[in-house]
Amino acid sequence: MTETAPMRAPSAGPEGREPILEVEGLRKSYGRELVLEDISVRVFDGELVSIVGPSGCGKTTMLRCLSGLLPFDAGTVRVAGQPVTGPPDTLGLVFQDYSRSLLPWQSVEENVRLPLRYKAISKKEAAGRAAEALDSVGLSAHVRKKPWQLSGGMQQRVAIARALAYHPRLLLMDEPFASVDAQTRVELEDLTLKLWEERDMTVAFVTHDIDEAIYLGGRIVVLTRTPTTIREVMPVDLSRPRDQIATKATEEFARLRASVFDALGHRSAA
Ligand SMILES: Nc1ncnc2c1ncn2[C@@H]1O[C@H](COP(=O)(O)OP(=O)(O)OP(=O)(O)O)[C@@H](O)[C@H]1O
């Protein structure tokens, strides 16, 4: 991982908030395939930002670079002002593929407690955090079950609880609801909004679903096709709390849907 830019004082963003995630000139190739050409973006403390891009544009690659799981070729990534050289202590992750991210032989509660072993906290505190996180995603009655005894949506709730128990300042979510049915997806979107509103947490939510990006986000970062750069950053002028029916019926929602659709290049490609 290369650190090229010198450390500098973070500047305040929307409503005077400090940036919690700062990405400058991020570049990543796999062999000769340049995937991320130049990603520069800042996410401010307390924001919920949606990141939307075409299939295969490098969304997962980008999140893996941001979370310190994947080395990159050039650029800088800072989380809470600190250069990322490995998974930051302040960061939580939720992946799309919950079936692979949960350990089938461990209970729901053990799965949530597992990453807390790497935090300097007592077993008692870890158990308390796991119980609280599982309660906040509505799974208190299922803590002793194994993940495979739960529905897909419930398994993704376990994965969310596991990230929450870590008490992240920044939660990165990588197309977390792409593998669940439409009704469950709606429920999990609303759960995400509830958790974000209740907790002192910033969320970067990656999706290829335009409606989901608008419904959740305060801003939408639109990515290009590979080699990927940022096409546009759009503010979402929709009031909160949001509502699956009323919010999506507004003129602003329809206008944003058309704008994101255009920015993704669908119309010109048609
Ligand atoms: N480990 C890897 N080795 C080589 N190439 C890879 C690797 N991971 C991803 N790629 C390539 O990088 C490009 C971007 O993949 P990535 O999964 O990051 O995109 P994505 O936008 O998340 O995709 P999707 O929309 O399908 O979720 C693809 O061409 C993919 O084949």
The ligand as an SDF file (V2000), in Angstrom:
LIG
                    3D

 31 33  0  0  0  0  0  0  0  0999 V2000
   -8.8840  -10.9860   -7.0220 N   0  0  0  0  0  0  0  0  0  0  0  0
   -9.0040  -10.5660   -8.2860 C   0  0  0  0  0  0  0  0  0  0  0  0
   -8.0870  -10.8720   -9.2120 N   0  0  0  0  0  0  0  0  0  0  0  0
   -8.1890  -10.4200  -10.4880 C   0  0  0  0  0  0  0  0  0  0  0  0
   -9.2070   -9.6610  -10.9350 N   0  0  0  0  0  0  0  0  0  0  0  0
  -10.1530   -9.3250  -10.0630 C   0  0  0  0  0  0  0  0  0  0  0  0
  -10.1180   -9.7560   -8.7010 C   0  0  0  0  0  0  0  0  0  0  0  0
  -11.2070   -9.2500   -8.0510 N   0  0  0  0  0  0  0  0  0  0  0  0
  -11.8860   -8.5520   -8.9750 C   0  0  0  0  0  0  0  0  0  0  0  0
  -11.2710   -8.5900  -10.1760 N   0  0  0  0  0  0  0  0  0  0  0  0
  -11.7200   -7.9120  -11.4010 C   0  0  0  0  0  0  0  0  0  0  0  0
  -11.8800   -6.5380  -11.1100 O   0  0  0  0  0  0  0  0  0  0  0  0
  -13.0420   -6.0150  -11.7510 C   0  0  0  0  0  0  0  0  0  0  0  0
  -13.9470   -5.3800  -10.6960 C   0  0  0  0  0  0  0  0  0  0  0  0
  -14.4510   -6.3910   -9.8070 O   0  0  0  0  0  0  0  0  0  0  0  0
  -15.2940   -6.0240   -8.5140 P   0  0  0  0  0  0  0  0  0  0  0  0
  -15.8070   -7.2970   -7.9490 O   0  0  0  0  0  0  0  0  0  0  0  0
  -14.4870   -5.1480   -7.6350 O   0  0  0  0  0  0  0  0  0  0  0  0
  -16.4760   -5.1740   -9.1570 O   0  0  0  0  0  0  0  0  0  0  0  0
  -17.9490   -4.8850   -8.5890 P   0  0  0  0  0  0  0  0  0  0  0  0
  -18.3220   -3.5500   -9.1160 O   0  0  0  0  0  0  0  0  0  0  0  0
  -17.9590   -5.0730   -7.1150 O   0  0  0  0  0  0  0  0  0  0  0  0
  -18.7620   -6.0430   -9.2830 O   0  0  0  0  0  0  0  0  0  0  0  0
  -20.3260   -6.4400   -9.0730 P   0  0  0  0  0  0  0  0  0  0  0  0
  -21.1360   -5.3230   -9.6130 O   0  0  0  0  0  0  0  0  0  0  0  0
  -20.4600   -7.7010   -9.8750 O   0  0  0  0  0  0  0  0  0  0  0  0
  -20.5020   -6.6650   -7.5960 O   0  0  0  0  0  0  0  0  0  0  0  0
  -13.6710   -7.1790  -12.5040 C   0  0  0  0  0  0  0  0  0  0  0  0
  -13.2280   -7.1210  -13.8540 O   0  0  0  0  0  0  0  0  0  0  0  0
  -13.0980   -8.3990  -11.8320 C   0  0  0  0  0  0  0  0  0  0  0  0
  -12.9910   -9.4790  -12.7240 O   0  0  0  0  0  0  0  0  0  0  0  0
  1  2  1  0
  2  3  1  0
  2  7  2  0
  3  4  2  0
  4  5  1  0
  5  6  2  0
  6  7  1  0
  6 10  1  0
  7  8  1  0
  8  9  2  0
  9 10  1  0
 10 11  1  0
 11 12  1  0
 11 30  1  0
 12 13  1  0
 13 14  1  0
 13 28  1  0
 14 15  1  0
 15 16  1  0
 16 17  2  0
 16 18  1  0
 16 19  1  0
 19 20  1  0
 20 21  2  0
 20 22  1  0
 20 23  1  0
 23 24  1  0
 24 25  2  0
 24 26  1  0
 24 27  1  0
 28 29  1  0
 28 30  1  0
 30 31  1  0
M  END
$$$$
